[in-house]
Amino acid sequence: MTTAAAFGYSLGRTATARIDQFKAAAVTTATPAQLLVRLYDRLLLDLDRAHEAQVAGQHLEATAQLVHAQAIVSELAGSLDVDAWSGGPRLLSIYTFLLAELVRANVERSPQRTRECRSVVEPLAEAWREAAAQVPVAGVPSPRVGAVG
């Protein structure tokens, strides 16, 4: 994540508070579909960062990223209503598999396992992005196909 501090700028308390307020508003105003997409996006970012750290031999950083990825997958699994749709039990089994593989990737310090986890997550993330794009946002009119504007 790029921050002002990364460019040598120091933010005052007011600016930092406003940024925190903006982040909180972005989460509280997001639809459930948007939140799900954000979780998947962060999961992919964690896996990319973990892989890079593993390749570089930075095992503490890799562990931090993989543990965060596990927390996201646990949240996804815990919030899944397996009875809501026919694919629910299958998705839960994928989450269970991912959790086990993320632990193995961490214990074995295996960039290959981390990459394999990402290859499982990427198509799921894309499917949820597509689904979220089709869910109308309350108060926002749907764009008309073919409209000139």
Salt bridges, closest charged atoms under 4 A:
ASP41 OD1 - ARG129 NH2 3.01
ASP46 OD1 - ARG42 NE 2.69
ASP46 OD2 - HIS68 ND1 2.46
ASP48 OD1 - ARG115 NH1 3.53
ASP48 OD1 - ARG118 NE 2.46
GLU101 OE2 - ARG104 NH1 2.62
GLU101 OE1 - ARG113 NH1 2.66
GLU108 OE1 - ARG113 NE 2.81
GLU122 OE1 - ARG118 NH1 3.25
GLU126 OE1 - ARG129 NH1 2.73
